[in-house]
Structures are given as C-alpha cells and as structure tokens.
Amino acid sequence: MRYLKWTLVITVVALLGSGSRDISQAAEQQGLEKSVVLVRSARQDFDYPTPWKQAAMSQGIGSGFIIAGKRILTNAHNVSNAKYIEVKKENIAKRYRSQVAFIGHDCDLAILTVDDESFFEATVPLELTGIPKVHTTVSTHGFPVGGSRISVTEGVVSRIEMDIYAHTGADSHLVIQTDAAINPGNSGGPVMQNGKVVGVAFQGIRQAENIGYLIPTTVIRHFLVDIKDGKYDGFGSLGVSLYPGLHSTSYKNYLKVPPQENGTVVVSTMMHSSVESVLQPGDIITRIDDYNIDNDGMVQIYGLTLNLAEVIETKQIGETVELTFYRQGKPMKETATVALNKSILEYARQYDHTPRYVCFAGLTFIPVTRNFLETWGRDWLTDIPYYLRYLFYNSMQLNTDRQRKEYVVLAEIMPDQVNSYADDFEDKPVESINNTTIHSLDDVYNAFEKPIDDFHIIKFMGSNRPLIIDAQEAQLRRRQILNKYHIPAETRLEENL
C-alpha cells in the first residue's frame, strides 16, 4: 500500500572522532567562530500522487560557512524545498533572512546570500585547498544537533572513492570517508586541515558506526566555476554504459584488442546522448584525454585510482574530452562533448520544482519520477507495482521511441460516477489516449480534446484492457470533481520554481 505522505530523510554528519578538541582552542587558532554559521530552514515537500497538495511544514537545522564574495556555502539538502531560510552566527542572537542564490542538487551544494550585508561584518571567508591524504586528520566545524555553539571534532581520512550522494540517491561523485560518528545538524559545515577547507560534511551511513562522508574540494570547485555565468548547469557525463569485459582473454581476442592494451567495453549509448554518434556497442575505450584506462575502467588521477568518470567530473557542460578506442581491431580517436545526458526516466529525486499533472474526469496523470515511486515507503523498490519497477530499472533499454520525453502514469483516481470501476488501472503507465501515443504529459492534455465516437479510450503499457470514459459525462462532471476534491486547476503543465 502506498503512503500518501512521505518524508525524505537525509543523514547528516558530525565527525565526532576520538580526538575532539576544546572549542575555545580551535576557534582561537583558526577564527572559525567568524566563519561558520547555523542554517535554519522551513520546508514543505510535495505530495506527488495528488500534486496540487503539499505535505506538512517541517523545519531543519544545518551548518554552512562563509566563502569569498559574501556568500555562504552549505548543503543543498539543508535548503531544498525551503519556504524560508535564516542564518545565525555564534554568540549573536540575531537571525538574518537568507535565500538560495544557486543550488546543485546533483552535488548537494548550495550558495546562500543574506539581504542584510551587515551579517558579514567581522567575518572571515574560508579558503579551499586540495584533497587530504588517507590516514591524515581533519576537523569538522558546525552546529551538530542544532546546538547554539560551534562544535569542533576530529576524524581520520580512511578512504577516497566515487560514491552515490544520498540527496538525489542517484548522482555519483568523489567522496572522502572518515572514521566518524554521526549527528544531525553538522551537514554543510567545513572540514578543515591546516587552516583550509578540504571538504563539506554531508552524509553518513545509518547501518555502520563511525563512518561519515565529506564532499571534496574538487566537487566544490566545479560547482563554484559552474555558477560564475549566473546559472547552475550541473555535472555532465558521456551518456554511455561500460563493462569491464577485457579481464576475459577470450572476450578481448573476440573484440580484436591488442594484447598489450587495457580498457573498458561500451555496452550501449544513451539515446540523444552526446556520444550516440561517436561510440558504438563493442567499442573499447583505452584512453580518455591523457589518462590510460585499466580493465576495471579506472584511471590514475590526483594520485588516486578512480573511475574514469572522474575525468568527466573535471569538465564543465559543453567542454570536450578526447576518446581513444578500438573498433573491430582498428584504433580510433574522437572528440566527445560533456553533456547532462539524462535518461527518459531519471533515477534522481527532484527538488524545488512544482510537480506537473493533468486531472481529467477524476483521473490524475503525472510523469513517472522517483519522487512518485518513493511514496510507496521505505521499501519502495520492492513494493512498487511490477511494471513500474521494470521501467525504473530498464527505461533506457526499453525505450526505442525517439519522440518520447517521459513516461506518464495514472497516479490517483478521485472517485466519481464517471470513473467508477477504474481502480484496477491505477498506477499503470499510459501508452495512448484516443489513439494518440503519449510521449509526455502535454500529450495527455491534448489527447483528451479528441474523443473517439463519444468515448475516451485510454490504453496502458503491458495491458490489453483499455479504460473507457464516456466523453459527454466527463465534460459534465469536470467542474464538480474539481470542486469536490478542492483541486485548484485541471492541469499544471509547467515546472515552476
């Protein structure tokens, strides 16, 4: 059974290592009481099955820190879907109204500004430095558990690797792991080494003790460079699926790769991606820019062994990389453009956008998104209907329609005489309406303008049974249904911030 109200929980970290130091010593040494701020936000999430509604208000506490340009850097999850934000400095009672200037949900970073610039008087902007080495000590500064004073704690860097960021649940970037305990409120605070920022504390693992993560300065710098033109574009990709198949000598010989070469095999390219016309299934990428690729798809970068995706992470949207690869035994070189390359059904959670919908004859149609699927609760991946789960995992492979922009689902039925006995069709993805193939939510709205023989005929993917709605009765009942269920408008087709 789906839960109509849902809450996304982001685990935030306070790096509470065994070497905690007295706050007065650390603050006096580094002046961080003039740099670290408390971030308080009031947020209201959306109810996706009935998207004209919103969930109950909630409040959250996080941390942030001042950087050059009278800006505050914090986590995106501290201020996502926020209705109101305010910031506060240690030992000063006054709270200052703040707002989001830029937000990157894919990298869980945000820039806040403050209306009253007196907030920045006597503050000290912090500087970024490089990636800390494994087995070195870092200190985290912030307001864990919403305390009124800055806490300073220590942890040891234990691992540096690519991993999924919990905020969207899909985007993977470089993370730095520490042996740390976890407390809410510290997320967004600076992680320091030798007086400079090496990362932003942002998430932990519930199932494990003394493990916390920080966003490294490579990701932070990419974000800060990106927003220099006044907008955030995001982290790009090549839009390609890869397979470490060259570990098999037989497969390597089959693909006609020279014995001395290493690399990774192209399984597929994403439709409309920036490499769709560059790479083909069966190509073997051996080099990206000046980085050799091993049989695990890894490169040597920053003195570390990381997935080749990290080379793409160094690029902004629109920049290029040079790919060296083999095709049927022939060595080739091509230039590829880094782009967003998003799939038809995005795996990432969405924030800060009013969800779109069409409600016709009490039938509520919305795009299939992770936000909607997660309304089934904590075990949504196993509890969602089979066909939706099938689409979520395989949408890139299943979709062969180049006109498709998104999948649309009948998300909720507002019971009425016009849609009686339609319950079995709820939560099914729509294939066509009145013989119009549904490529996007806009198609739903337009298709209902063209009934066939006084009926609306709705067909669903994976089903031979159509849903039939009397067109005349639907027209007569439109206004009554909207009024009965307090639906403000029959459609909302634009994503408003």
N, C-alpha and C positions, 0 to 999 in steps of 0.2 A: 504493500500500500504506500502511495506517495504521500510525503509530508508537505502540506501546502505552505508551511512556514519553515524556513531553513536558515541556518546560521553558518557562515564560513568561519572556521577557526584557524587563524594563522599563529603558529608557535613562534614566540619571540624569545630572544636570548639575553641573558645577563651572564657574562663569562665569569662565573664565580669559582675560580681556581683556588687551590690550597694556599696560594701566596698572596692573599688580599692584603692591601696596604692601607694605612690610615689615610683618610681623605684629605686631611689638612696638609700632610706631607706632599702628596701627589699634586694637589691643587696649587700649592705654593710653588712647586718646582715647575709646573707647566702652565699655570694660569688658566686651567681649563674651566674654572668657575665662570670665566668670562667668555667661554666659547660654546659650552654645552647647554642646551635648552630643553625644557619639557614641552612636549607637544600634546595638546588635548583636543579631541575632535568629537563631534556629534555626527553620527552617520545614520542613514536609512537605506536599507537594501530594497531590492525589487522582488515582487512575488511573480515568478515567471509563468506559471500556468494561467494566472489571471493578471496580466501585466499592467493593467490600469491601476492596480493596487500596489501599496508599498508595505514592507514589513514594519514592525515596531522600531522606534528610535532606540539607538544604543550609543554608549559613549566609550571612548578608548583613550588610553594614555600611552605615549611613546616618548622617544627621545629624538633629538636632532642636534646638529652643530653648525656653527656659522662658518661660511667659507667666503672667499673674496667676492666683492660686489654686493655686499649687504644682502646675502642670501643665506637661507637655511637649508641644509641637505638632510633629508630624512628618508624613511622607507615609504614606498607607495602604499603599502598596506596600512600605514598609520593614518592615511588621509583619503582612502578610497571611498567613493560614495558619500563623501562628507557634506553635510549641510552647513556646518560652522566649525571653524578651527581657531584656536588661540594658542599662543606660546608664552612661556614664562621663564625668567632667569632665576637662578638660585639666589636666595636671600632677598628677593624683591617680590613684594606681594602682588604688584600689578600684573594683570594678564593683558596681553596685546592681541588684538584681532589679526589674523593671518589668513592668507589664501594661497592656493596652489598656482604657481606660475607655470610649471612643467611637471609632467608625471609620466614615468615609464613603467607601466605595469609588467612588461616582459622582463625588466631587470630589477623590479621592486625598489625603484628610487624616485624621489620627488624633490623638487625645489619649491620652497615656500618663501614668500615675501611678506613684509609687515607694513601696514599702512602708516603707522607712526614710526618714522625713522629714528626717533629718539631711543627706540629699543636698542639700537646698535651702538649707542654711546658707551664707551669704556669696554667694548667687546674686542675680542682678538680672533680674526679669521684663522682657521687652521689650514695647514699645507698638506698636500698629498705627497706620498713617497712611493717606493716600489713595493714589490711582493716580498713579504718576510720569508726567511728561510725556515724550513722544517726544523723543529726542536728548539726554536728561539721563543722567547717570552714576549707576549703582547699584553697590553692592558686595555680594558674596556671601561668607558665612561658613560654614564647615563642615569636614568631615574627608574631603576627596577622596582616593580610593584607600585609604581606611582608615587614613590617617596618624594618628600619636599627637598631633599638634599642630594647632591650628586654622589653616586657610588663609584668607587674605583676598584676594579678587581683584575686579577691576572689569570692568564691561561697560557699553555704551551701549544704552539702550532704543531699539529700532528699529521696533517695531510693537505695536499693541494690537488684538486681534480675538477673535472666538469661534473655538474650535478643539476638536478631539476630544482628550480626555485618554487617554493611552496605557494607563493602568492597566486600565480596563474595555474600552477600544477602541471605545466607543460613545457615552459621555456627553460632551456638548459644553458648555463654559463659556468664560468670558473667560480669555484668556492674555496674558501680556506677553512679548514676544520681545526677546532681546538678542543682540548680536554676540559670541558667546562660544564657546569650545571646550568639549569635553565630557569629564568624568571621572566614573567611578562613585564613590559614597560621599558626594557633596555633596548628594544629594537629601534634602529635609527641612530643610535649613539656611535661615536667614533671609537675605533680600535686603534691604539697608538703603539708606536715603537720609536724610541729615540726622539720623542717630541713631535713626531709627524704621524699623519693618518695612514694606516696600512689597509683599512677596510671599514665597513659599516656592519655592525651586528644586526642580524636579521632573522635567523630561524634556528630551530633545534630539532631534535628527534625525540618524540614522546616515549618511544619504546626503549630508549637507551639512556643510560646515565652518563653525565659528564661529557656530552658531545654538543657543541654549538658551532654555528657557522657564521662567517662574515663575507660580505661582498668585497672583493679585492679592488684595488685602485685601477686595474686595467678596465674593469667594467664601469667604474665611476667616471673615469676619464672619457670613455666612449660616450657615455650619457651627456657629459658636460660639453663635449665637442659637438655632439648632435644638435643640442638646443641653441647653439650660437646663432643660427639663422632665424630664430624666433619660433620654431616648432620642433616637436619631437617626432622623428621618423621611426625609430626602433632599430633593433638588431636584425640584420639580414641573414640570408642563408643562400645555398646554391639550389635548393629545391630538388634534391636527389637522395635516393635511398642507396646505401652502400652495404657491402657484405665482405667480411674478411675471409674470402674463399681461397686465397693463394697459399694458405697453410697446407692445402691439399696439393701434392705434387701432380697428381693426375689432372686436377682441375686446371692447374697452372699450365700444364702442357696442352690441355684441350683448348685453352684460350690463346695459345701460341705466345706466351710471355717468356722472354729470355731467362735462363736460369738465374742470372745474377740480379735480376730486377725484383723489387718488392713493391707492394701496392695494395689497393683495395678495389673491389669489383663493384661496378654500377649495376644495381638490380633494376631500378626504374627511375624515371624522371617525372616530376610533378607536372600535371597539365598546366599550361600557361606559365611555367616557371622560366627563369632567365637562362636555364641550361637545356631546355627542351629541344632546342635546335642545335645544341653543341655536343651533348653526350648521348650515348645510346646504351641500352642494356647490354652487358657483356664487355663494355669498355673497362680498362684497368687504369685507374689514376695512380701514377707513381710519384708525382711531384706537384706541389701547389706553391706557386711563386718560387722562392728559393729553398723550400722545405721538402726534404725527402720524406715519403710516406712509407711506413713499415707495413707488414702484413696484418697488423691489428688496426690499421687506419690511424696510426699515431705519428706525431711529428715531434721534433726537438725544438722547443720554443721557451723563452725566459729561463733557460737552464733546466726545464722540466720536460717530461714526456707526456704530451697531452693529445687529445683527439684533434684531428686536422680541422675540425670546426673552429678551433681557437684561432686559426689563421683568418678565417672569415670574420671572427669577432673583432679583429683589429681594423676592419674596414667599415666605412660608413655606407649607407644605402646609396647606390649609384656608382660606387667605386668598383674597380675590377681586380680580378686575380688571373694569373696565367696557370693553366692546367696542362700538365704533361701526362700523356696517357697512351696506351696501346689499344688499337682496334684491329682485331683479326691479325695480330702479329705485326702490324705496322705502327711505328712510333709517330705520334701526332702532338701538336701543340695548338691550343685555342685559348682565347681570352673570354672569360665569363664575367657577367655583371652580378654584383651582390644586390639582391632584392629581398622584399619581405617574403614572397613565395608562400603565401598562406594557402592551406588546403580548403576544400569546399566546406567541410565540417571541421571547424577549428577545435583543437584539443584544449585550448587555454580558456580559463574563466575570463569573463568580461566585466569591466567596471566602468562607472561614470558615464554610461550611456543608457538613456531611457529605452527599454525594450520595445520592439515593434510588434504589432499584432493586427489581425483582422478578425472582428467578431460579427459573423453573419448568421442570422437565424439561430442565435444562441450558440453557434459553433465557433470556438476560439482557435484561430490558426496562428502559430508563431514559428520562427525559424528554429531548427534543431540546434541547440547550443549546449555546452557543458553546464552552464548555469541552470538550464531547464532539467537536464538529466540528473543533476545533483539534488533536485527536490525529492528524489526517492530516499534520501537519507544517507547515513554514513556508508552503508554498503551498496551504494547506487550502482556500482559497476556490475554487481551480480543481480541486483533487484530490478533493474530496468527491463522493459519488455525485450524479448529476444531480438526482434528486427532492429530496434534502436541500438542495441548493443552491437549488433552486426555492422550497422552503418558507422557507428562511432569508431570501431577498430579498423574498418576496411573501406572507408569512404573514398580514399584516393584510388584504390584499385577498382572499386565497383563503378565509379562514375566514368562513363565514356561520352557523356553529353557535354560538348564544349560550350554550350549556352547556359549550363547550369551555374547559378551563383550561390545557391544554398539549398538545403533540404528544408521542407516545411512539414510540420506535424499538427494534427488536430489535438491540441493540448488539453482542452477543457470544454465541457458541454454545460451550458446554462439551461437546465431542464425547462422545457416548454412543450406545448402541444405540437408545435411544428417540427420538433426534433425528437419526439417520443420514439423509444426503441432504438436510439442511435448509440447507446452506451458501448456496444461492442467495438465501435470504431475509434474510441478514444485512445490517444497515444500512438496512433498509426501514422506513418509518414505518407504524405499525399503524392500521388502520381499524376493525376489530372483532374480537372474540373470542367465539365461541359466540353469534353474533348480538347481542352487546352492543356498542354503539358505544363506542369508547374516547375518553373526554374527558379522562382524567387517568390517572396511574399507579395510583391507587386502583381504577379500573375494571378494570385488568388483573388485579389480585389477586382481585377479586370475581368476574370473569367465569370464571376457571378453576375456580370452585366449581360451575359449572353446565355440565358437558359435554352434548353433543347426541348421542344414540344411541351412547354409549360412546366418543365421539371429541371432541377439542378442535379446533375449526376456527378458524384464525387467518387473517384477511384483511388485505391490505396496500394502502395508498394507491397508486394508479397501476398496479395489477396485477390481472389476472383469475385468477391462480393462488393458491389457498389453501394454507396449510401445515397438514397434518393430523397430529395426535399421538394415539396410542392412549391413552385416558384411564386404563385399568387399568394398563398398563405404566408410564405416567408416575407413577402413585401408588406403584407398587412400587419405582421407581428413584429416588425423591426423595431419600431419605436417603443412598443410595450415592453419588449425584452430589455432594451437598454435602460428604460426607467425602472423596471422591476429589480434589476441587478446593479443599479447605480453605476452603469458603465458610461463614462463621460463622452465617449465618441466611438463610432463603429470601427474606425481604423486609426492607427498611428503607424505611418509608414516611414517616418524619418527618425534617425537616431539623434536625439538632442542631448547635448552635454548637460 
